[in-house]
Amino acid sequence: MKRSLFALLVVAVAAIWLGTLVARDPGYVLIAYGGATIQTGLWVFLALVVVSALVMYYSWRLLKRLLMTTGYIRAWRDERQKNKSSEHTIRGLTFFQEGDMERAERFLLSGAVHSERPAINYLYAARAADALGRPEQREECLRKAREKDPETGGAVAIASAEMALARHDYEACIAYLKDAGTSDVVVRLRCEAMLARRDWQGLMDLLPHLKKAARDEAELFALQKRIAIERLSETPVTDEGLGIIYKKLPDAVARDPQVVTRYCERLTGEAAAEAAIRGCLKNQWIPELVERYGELGATTLSRRIKTAEGWQSKHGDDAALHFCLGALYELQGEKDKAMTAYKQSLDIAPGTRAGHRLGRLAAFDGDYKQATEYLLRT
């Protein structure tokens, strides 16, 4: 209250003082420009200047307020459009999950117009169009996704590949993933497409990446084994080519009995088969391969007999080893030693193939009764 009275007093004193000045000498101002002149009192001129300054000041403030109001309106409108876009996007994704692809596509495309990340809308709209059997619309959505956000190139490639795989267009699937990197998703998609195309060479090249992308070790091993057997079974392949394929296999796969057996069956050179089986048996004793070792040809017979006889110190009670020795002795022409070895094998494991071999040898000598007894033990 005191401040207000003091300010009023100051204004009153200033007004009296100013009025005294005006009464004492009104002053004179002349403004001439070209042929025109303006005459007025000094105090009137000063008053006009002050009023003009105040008018300009408040006019500027009003203009700023109007501009700010326009900005607020624009911001409000943009926010409203973004909210509407988000709402349409959510509804589109909901319809997509529910399987209503017609409405999903419509809402997703509508939501993409003012979306901050429209690429997502276009990707799912492309999937919806693909499900509806609209390839042109699908490709258009994929193109817009790439254009709106170049950083989604990998996602677009994966989505395109997944759709191609679903419609059994395996070549297109592989083509889409050509430059998509080696992420787990990309590797699995390429694997599925190559399996469908029976591209065993491509799968062989993909094996290192498949190992990293594997979720289950047993499933991975089964896949690696299938790829190995199929690749080794392809024709025509030379012994040299087979050796290259075999050396590229993971160790566990290369030691698998079925893989080694298939490799040996395809080889025309006995020496390579002998080396493969012997090398495998150094790391792991596999009865199936031991028997296979005894049934190779005569070219490496001496080496195989020496090797098999050396195994007796560690595996003297193994039926497969005695069968192997019997086969080797039989091939060498030493029938008695062969029958002895076969008998040992049959005694250790009744019901094995040794009984057939003994029955055959006994029948060859005309001892059909003994041959029958051996065969009955198989």
C-alpha positions in Angstrom: 0.0 0.0 0.0 2.8 2.4 0.9 4.6 1.6 -2.3 1.5 2.4 -4.4 1.1 5.7 -2.7 4.7 6.5 -3.2 4.5 5.7 -6.9 1.4 7.8 -7.3 3.1 10.7 -5.6 6.1 10.4 -7.9 3.8 10.4 -11.0 1.9 13.5 -9.7 5.2 15.4 -9.1 6.5 14.4 -12.5 3.2 15.5 -14.2 3.3 18.9 -12.4 6.9 19.4 -13.4 6.3 18.4 -17.0 3.2 20.7 -17.1 5.3 23.6 -15.8 7.9 23.0 -18.6 5.2 22.9 -21.3 3.5 26.1 -20.0 6.8 27.9 -19.8 8.0 27.1 -23.3 5.9 24.9 -25.7 8.9 24.6 -28.1 8.9 24.4 -31.9 9.6 21.5 -34.3 9.8 21.8 -38.1 10.1 18.8 -40.4 10.7 19.4 -44.1 11.0 16.7 -46.8 10.9 17.6 -50.5 8.2 20.2 -50.8 6.3 19.2 -47.7 6.7 20.6 -44.2 5.2 19.7 -40.8 5.2 22.2 -37.8 4.3 21.2 -34.3 5.2 21.9 -30.7 8.2 20.1 -29.2 6.1 18.5 -26.5 3.5 17.3 -28.9 6.2 15.8 -31.1 7.7 14.0 -28.1 4.3 12.7 -27.1 3.8 11.4 -30.7 7.2 9.7 -30.6 6.4 8.0 -27.3 2.9 6.9 -28.4 4.4 5.6 -31.7 7.0 3.6 -29.8 4.4 2.1 -27.5 2.2 1.2 -30.5 5.1 -0.5 -32.3 6.1 -2.4 -29.1 2.6 -3.7 -28.4 2.0 -4.5 -32.1 5.2 -6.6 -32.1 4.1 -8.4 -29.0 0.7 -9.1 -30.5 2.3 -10.4 -33.7 4.6 -12.7 -31.7 1.6 -14.0 -29.7 -0.2 -14.7 -33.0 2.8 -16.5 -34.4 3.1 -18.6 -31.3 -0.6 -19.4 -31.4 -0.2 -20.6 -35.0 2.8 -22.8 -33.9 0.7 -24.2 -31.1 -2.1 -25.0 -33.5 0.3 -26.7 -35.9 2.0 -28.7 -33.1 -1.4 -29.7 -31.8 -2.5 -30.8 -35.2 0.8 -32.8 -35.8 0.4 -34.5 -32.4 -3.2 -35.4 -33.2 -2.1 -36.9 -36.5 0.6 -38.9 -34.8 -1.8 -40.2 -32.2 -4.2 -41.2 -34.9 -1.4 -42.8 -36.9 -0.4 -44.8 -33.8 -3.9 -45.9 -33.1 -4.3 -47.1 -36.7 -1.0 -48.9 -36.5 -2.0 -50.7 -33.3 -5.3 -51.7 -34.8 -3.6 -52.9 -38.0 -1.2 -55.0 -36.1 -4.0 -56.4 -34.0 -6.0 -57.4 -37.1 -2.8 -58.9 -38.5 -2.3 -61.1 -35.5 -6.0 -62.1 -35.6 -5.6 -63.1 -39.3 -7.9 -60.4 -40.7 -5.4 -59.4 -43.4 -7.9 -57.2 -45.4 -8.4 -54.8 -42.5 -4.9 -55.2 -41.3 -3.5 -53.9 -44.6 -5.9 -51.0 -44.7 -5.2 -49.7 -41.2 -1.4 -50.3 -41.5 -1.2 -48.2 -44.7 -3.4 -45.5 -43.1 -1.2 -45.5 -40.0 2.0 -45.2 -42.1 1.1 -41.7 -43.5 2.0 -39.7 -40.3 4.1 -42.4 -38.5 7.6 -41.6 -37.3 8.7 -45.0 -38.4 6.5 -45.9 -41.3 8.8 -48.8 -42.5 7.3 -51.1 -39.8 3.8 -50.4 -41.2 4.8 -51.1 -44.7 6.6 -54.3 -43.7 3.5 -55.8 -42.1 1.3 -54.4 -44.8 3.5 -56.3 -47.3 3.0 -59.5 -45.3 -0.8 -58.9 -45.3 -0.8 -58.2 -49.0 1.2 -61.4 -49.6 -1.3 -63.4 -47.5 -4.1 -62.0 -49.6 -2.3 -63.0 -52.9 -1.5 -59.4 -54.0 2.1 -59.6 -55.3 2.1 -56.1 -56.8 0.9 -54.5 -53.6 3.4 -56.5 -51.6 6.3 -55.3 -53.7 5.1 -51.7 -53.5 4.9 -51.9 -49.7 8.4 -53.4 -49.5 9.7 -50.6 -51.8 8.2 -47.9 -49.6 9.7 -49.5 -46.5 13.2 -49.3 -48.1 12.6 -45.7 -49.2 11.2 -44.5 -45.9 14.0 -46.0 -43.8 17.1 -47.2 -45.6 18.4 -48.7 -42.3 15.6 -51.3 -42.4 17.2 -52.9 -45.5 18.1 -56.1 -43.6 14.6 -56.4 -42.1 13.0 -55.9 -45.5 15.3 -58.6 -47.0 14.4 -61.1 -44.2 10.7 -60.3 -44.5 10.9 -60.8 -48.3 12.7 -64.1 -47.9 10.2 -65.4 -45.3 7.3 -64.7 -47.6 9.1 -66.3 -50.6 9.9 -69.4 -48.5 6.2 -69.6 -47.4 5.1 -69.6 -51.0 7.8 -72.2 -52.0 9.8 -69.7 -54.1 13.1 -71.0 -52.8 15.3 -69.3 -55.4 13.8 -65.9 -54.6 14.3 -66.6 -50.9 18.0 -67.2 -51.4 18.3 -64.2 -53.7 16.7 -61.8 -51.1 19.3 -63.0 -48.5 22.3 -62.6 -50.7 23.5 -59.4 -49.0 21.6 -59.8 -45.7 24.6 -61.0 -43.6 25.0 -64.1 -41.6 22.7 -63.6 -38.6 21.0 -66.6 -37.1 17.7 -65.8 -38.8 19.3 -65.4 -42.2 21.3 -68.6 -41.9 18.2 -70.6 -40.9 16.2 -69.2 -43.8 19.0 -70.0 -46.2 19.3 -73.5 -44.8 15.5 -74.2 -45.3 15.6 -72.9 -48.8 18.7 -74.9 -49.7 17.3 -78.0 -48.2 14.1 -77.7 -50.3 16.3 -77.2 -53.4 18.6 -80.0 -52.3 21.6 -77.7 -52.7 24.0 -79.8 -50.8 27.1 -77.9 -52.0 25.5 -74.7 -50.8 24.7 -76.3 -47.4 28.3 -77.6 -47.1 29.5 -74.0 -47.5 26.9 -72.9 -44.9 28.0 -75.4 -42.3 30.3 -73.0 -40.3 27.4 -70.6 -39.9 24.9 -73.3 -39.2 27.0 -74.3 -36.2 26.8 -70.8 -34.7 23.0 -70.5 -35.4 22.1 -74.0 -34.0 19.6 -74.2 -31.2 19.9 -77.9 -30.6 23.2 -79.9 -30.8 21.4 -83.1 -31.7 19.4 -81.5 -34.5 22.5 -79.8 -35.8 24.4 -83.1 -35.9 21.6 -84.8 -37.7 21.5 -82.0 -40.3 25.3 -82.1 -40.8 25.2 -85.8 -41.2 22.5 -85.7 -43.8 24.3 -83.0 -45.7 27.5 -85.0 -45.6 25.9 -88.2 -46.8 23.9 -86.4 -49.6 27.0 -84.5 -50.7 29.1 -87.7 -50.8 26.4 -89.4 -52.7 26.2 -86.9 -55.5 27.6 -88.0 -58.9 29.9 -87.8 -60.6 32.6 -87.2 -58.0 36.2 -88.3 -58.3 38.2 -89.8 -55.4 40.0 -86.5 -55.1 36.7 -84.6 -55.0 35.4 -87.0 -52.4 38.5 -86.4 -50.3 38.1 -82.7 -50.4 34.4 -83.0 -49.3 35.3 -85.4 -46.5 38.1 -83.2 -45.1 35.8 -80.3 -44.8 33.3 -82.2 -42.6 33.3 -81.4 -38.9 35.2 -84.0 -36.9 32.2 -85.6 -35.2 30.4 -86.0 -38.6 33.5 -87.4 -40.3 33.8 -90.1 -37.6 30.1 -91.1 -37.9 29.9 -94.8 -39.1 27.3 -94.1 -41.8 29.3 -91.1 -43.2 32.5 -93.0 -43.2 30.8 -96.1 -44.8 29.2 -93.9 -47.5 32.6 -92.2 -48.2 34.3 -95.6 -48.5 31.5 -97.0 -50.8 32.0 -94.1 -53.2 35.7 -94.4 -53.4 37.2 -96.3 -56.2 40.6 -96.4 -54.6 40.9 -98.8 -51.7 43.8 -97.1 -50.1 41.8 -93.9 -49.4 39.0 -96.0 -47.7 41.5 -97.9 -45.6 43.2 -94.7 -44.4 39.8 -93.1 -43.6 38.6 -96.0 -41.5 41.9 -96.5 -39.8 42.2 -92.8 -39.0 38.6 -92.7 -37.6 39.2 -95.8 -35.4 42.3 -94.1 -33.9 40.0 -91.6 -32.2 36.9 -93.7 -31.6 36.3 -97.5 -31.6 33.3 -98.1 -33.8 32.4 -101.8 -34.3 30.6 -101.1 -37.6 33.7 -99.6 -39.1 35.9 -102.4 -37.7 33.8 -104.9 -39.6 33.9 -102.6 -42.7 37.7 -102.5 -42.4 37.8 -106.3 -42.8 35.6 -106.2 -45.9 37.7 -103.9 -48.1 39.5 -105.4 -51.1 42.8 -107.2 -51.5 45.0 -104.2 -52.4 45.7 -103.2 -48.8 45.2 -106.6 -47.3 48.7 -107.0 -45.7 48.5 -103.6 -44.1 45.0 -104.3 -42.7 46.0 -107.7 -41.3 48.9 -106.1 -39.5 46.8 -103.3 -38.2 43.9 -105.5 -37.1 46.2 -107.9 -35.3 47.7 -104.9 -33.5 44.3 -104.0 -32.2 43.9 -107.3 -30.3 46.0 -105.9 -27.4 43.3 -103.4 -26.5 40.2 -104.9 -28.1 40.8 -108.7 -27.8 37.3 -109.3 -26.4 35.5 -107.4 -29.2 33.3 -109.5 -31.5 33.7 -107.0 -34.4 37.4 -107.2 -34.3 37.4 -111.0 -34.5 34.9 -110.8 -37.4 37.3 -108.3 -39.1 40.2 -110.7 -38.6 38.1 -113.6 -39.9 37.2 -111.6 -43.1 40.9 -110.7 -43.6 42.1 -114.3 -43.1 39.4 -115.5 -45.4 40.4 -113.0 -48.1 44.1 -114.1 -47.6 43.0 -117.8 -48.2 43.7 -118.9 -44.6 40.4 -120.7 -44.0 41.3 -122.3 -40.7 42.4 -119.0 -39.1 39.3 -117.4 -40.6 37.0 -120.0 -39.0 38.8 -119.7 -35.7 38.3 -115.9 -35.7 34.7 -116.2 -36.7 34.0 -118.7 -33.9 35.5 -116.3 -31.4 33.3 -113.5 -32.7 30.2 -115.8 -32.5 31.1 -116.9 -29.0 31.4 -113.3 -27.8 28.3 -112.1 -29.5 25.8 -114.8 -30.7 23.6 -113.7 -33.5 26.2 -111.7 -35.4 27.2 -112.0 -39.0 30.0 -114.4 -38.1 27.5 -117.2 -38.0 26.7 -116.7 -41.7 30.4 -116.7 -42.6 31.0 -119.9 -40.6 28.0 -121.6 -42.2 29.2 -120.6 -45.7 32.7 -122.0 -45.1 31.3 -125.2 -43.5 28.9 -125.7 -46.4 31.8 -125.1 -48.9 33.6 -128.1 -47.2 30.4 -130.2 -47.5 29.7 -130.2 -43.7 26.1 -129.1 -44.0 25.1 -130.3 -40.5 27.7 -128.0 -39.0 26.8 -125.2 -41.4 23.2 -125.5 -40.2 24.2 -125.3 -36.6 26.2 -122.1 -37.3 23.4 -120.5 -39.1 21.0 -121.3 -36.3 23.2 -119.3 -34.0 22.8 -116.2 -36.1 
